[in-house]
């Protein structure tokens, strides 16, 4: 029997929660630990495939770069241009979180990808959800594509580009009405700006994408989202907090094994692995900071200057061991290693101690890097005209103007506008 969302344990899927609770109820501690470890393995290997489709000039490629925290001229960025650059489905892995893959799909209705067989030709079942991008209007072909995606029980979202069009409520309503007339019930249309990726409807889009995914895929997506607003940073912190009890329980299970110093070594390994993951999620790793520095035209050293956590700057086994000693005391660490040799009593004490220390240390470090991420964001936005942290900001970079694509139709069906260039593919 499926359990309710309220009863689901944080960080576990419904199925994993059922297995964990059954093991606990039966008093089978080793089986409960096994469920947690398998959950971790599943999370580590979970892939998220996002399909982006739209015609040339829609801003599709720039959106693919923005959602992966890349500039258009960065290595690994999707090629932008005024003509169709995508001949076949092309995979663009996230540079820091490679399990998140954004797919650039060719435009619908070409000779190679006719509308009638489009979804079959691009392998619809490969993708977790679709984002349909349009610069000026959503066409009948877009609506028909959405209906086919829905028929195949996949999620889809509309993203409206082109920031230079001043749209009012009436225009937005007209867009929704036109899509509904085309047979799309309650269409989800979002404003997303390439140059203001925390502005307009981008936070709502990211929140909706995450909400519509199941446990592990949701965590993978949230970890990979750009760290460009306080709201996203808080979502990342919450997602990582949900995983901490699992790591503490793993530490607890190792402490119950009667082998001297095994628990200490494993505790350090668990701490280092998770701390590094936290820094990647918050964009505090070197590659992420370099990309951000380039985007806001500041030096990496300037951004790093506000990072206060020593571990965030350099996560090493030695530094983690130092923190562990501070948390437990040198004598307690030695005692914990040998007390586990005492049957029943010793393993229980050592296990409880390991759980508490790991749980507290990871929570403390997570709070530290979350605060560091806030400081880095403020430093990045410092001096940027009109930039606010509540999601109502002006451009990080001056928007580039692209020439209109030859033969492109002028927009007549307006939706929600974005900051993608008019000619971006």
MORAKA-V144159 format. One record per backbone hydrogen bond with DSSP energy under -0.5 kcal/mol. NH is the residue of the N-H (numbers start at 1). CO is the residue of the C=O. E is the energy in kcal/mol with one decimal. If there is no record, write none. Layout:
BEGIN
NH CO E
NH CO E
END
This chain:
BEGIN
7 4 -0.7
8 4 -0.9
12 9 -1.9
17 13 -2.6
18 14 -2.2
19 15 -2.0
20 16 -2.7
21 17 -2.9
22 18 -2.0
23 19 -2.1
24 20 -2.4
25 21 -2.5
26 22 -1.7
27 24 -1.3
28 23 -2.8
29 27 -1.2
32 28 -1.8
33 29 -2.4
34 30 -2.0
35 31 -2.0
36 32 -1.8
37 33 -2.5
38 34 -2.5
39 35 -2.1
40 36 -2.1
41 37 -2.3
42 38 -2.6
43 39 -2.5
44 40 -2.6
45 41 -1.6
46 42 -0.6
46 43 -0.8
48 99 -2.7
50 48 -0.6
50 101 -2.8
51 49 -0.5
51 129 -2.4
52 103 -2.9
53 51 -0.5
53 131 -2.4
58 55 -1.4
59 424 -3.4
63 59 -1.9
64 60 -2.1
65 61 -1.9
66 62 -2.7
67 63 -2.5
68 64 -0.5
68 65 -0.7
69 66 -1.7
70 65 -2.8
74 71 -1.7
77 74 -1.9
87 85 -0.7
90 104 -2.2
92 102 -2.1
94 97 -0.6
94 100 -2.7
98 96 -0.5
100 97 -2.4
101 48 -3.1
101 99 -0.7
102 92 -2.3
102 100 -0.5
103 50 -3.9
103 101 -0.6
104 90 -2.9
104 102 -0.5
105 52 -2.7
105 103 -0.8
109 113 -1.8
110 107 -0.7
110 113 -1.1
117 114 -0.8
118 114 -0.5
118 115 -0.8
121 117 -2.7
122 118 -2.1
123 120 -1.0
124 119 -1.9
126 123 -2.1
127 124 -1.2
128 49 -3.2
129 49 -0.9
130 155 -2.3
131 51 -2.7
132 157 -3.3
133 53 -3.1
133 131 -0.6
134 159 -2.1
139 137 -0.6
143 139 -2.0
144 140 -2.6
145 141 -2.3
146 142 -2.4
147 143 -2.1
148 144 -1.9
149 145 -2.4
150 146 -2.5
151 147 -2.1
152 148 -1.5
153 150 -2.1
154 149 -2.1
155 128 -0.7
157 130 -1.6
158 188 -3.1
159 132 -2.7
160 190 -2.5
161 134 -3.0
163 420 -0.5
165 162 -0.8
166 164 -0.6
167 165 -0.9
172 168 -2.1
173 169 -2.8
174 170 -2.3
175 171 -2.1
176 172 -2.3
177 173 -2.5
178 174 -2.5
179 175 -2.3
180 176 -2.3
181 177 -2.4
182 178 -1.2
183 180 -1.6
184 179 -2.3
185 183 -0.7
187 184 -0.6
189 187 -0.8
190 158 -2.5
192 160 -1.0
192 190 -0.6
193 196 -0.6
199 196 -2.5
201 191 -1.4
202 199 -1.9
205 201 -2.9
206 202 -2.8
207 203 -2.4
208 204 -2.5
209 205 -2.8
210 206 -2.1
211 207 -2.4
212 208 -2.0
213 210 -1.3
218 214 -3.1
219 215 -2.0
220 216 -2.3
221 217 -2.3
222 218 -2.6
223 219 -2.3
224 220 -1.2
225 221 -1.2
225 222 -0.6
228 226 -1.5
230 389 -1.4
233 229 -2.1
234 230 -2.3
235 231 -1.9
236 232 -2.3
237 233 -2.2
238 234 -2.4
239 235 -2.3
240 236 -2.3
241 237 -2.3
242 238 -1.5
243 240 -1.2
244 240 -0.6
244 241 -1.1
245 241 -0.5
246 243 -0.6
247 243 -1.4
248 244 -2.4
249 245 -2.0
250 246 -1.8
251 247 -2.0
252 248 -2.4
253 249 -2.2
254 250 -1.7
255 251 -2.1
256 252 -0.9
257 254 -1.7
258 256 -0.5
259 257 -2.5
262 259 -1.3
263 259 -0.6
265 261 -2.1
266 262 -2.4
267 263 -2.7
268 264 -2.2
269 265 -1.9
270 266 -2.7
271 267 -2.5
272 268 -2.8
273 269 -2.4
274 270 -2.0
275 271 -2.7
276 272 -2.3
277 273 -1.6
278 274 -2.3
279 275 -2.0
280 276 -2.0
281 277 -2.4
282 278 -2.1
283 280 -1.0
284 279 -3.2
285 279 -0.7
289 285 -2.3
290 286 -2.3
291 287 -2.0
292 288 -2.4
293 289 -2.7
294 290 -2.0
295 291 -1.8
296 292 -2.4
297 293 -0.7
298 293 -2.5
303 299 -1.5
304 300 -2.8
305 301 -1.4
306 303 -1.1
307 304 -1.7
308 306 -0.6
313 309 -1.2
314 310 -1.6
316 314 -1.0
320 316 -2.2
321 317 -2.6
322 318 -2.0
323 319 -2.1
324 320 -2.3
325 321 -2.3
326 322 -2.0
327 323 -2.0
328 324 -2.0
329 325 -3.0
333 329 -2.0
334 330 -1.8
335 331 -2.7
336 332 -2.8
337 333 -1.5
338 334 -1.5
339 335 -3.1
340 336 -0.9
341 338 -1.6
342 339 -1.6
343 341 -0.7
345 343 -2.8
346 342 -0.9
346 343 -0.5
347 342 -1.1
348 344 -1.5
349 345 -2.1
350 346 -2.6
351 347 -2.4
352 348 -2.2
353 349 -2.3
354 350 -2.5
355 351 -2.4
356 352 -2.4
357 353 -2.5
358 354 -2.5
359 355 -2.5
360 356 -2.4
361 357 -2.8
362 358 -2.4
363 359 -1.9
364 360 -2.6
365 361 -2.6
366 362 -2.6
367 363 -2.3
368 364 -2.0
369 365 -2.8
370 366 -2.1
371 367 -2.0
372 368 -2.3
373 369 -2.6
374 370 -1.7
375 371 -2.1
376 372 -2.8
377 373 -2.3
378 374 -2.3
379 375 -2.5
380 376 -2.6
381 377 -2.2
382 378 -0.8
384 381 -2.1
385 383 -0.5
387 384 -1.9
391 388 -0.6
393 391 -0.8
396 195 -2.3
402 400 -0.6
408 405 -2.1
414 412 -0.8
424 421 -0.8
END
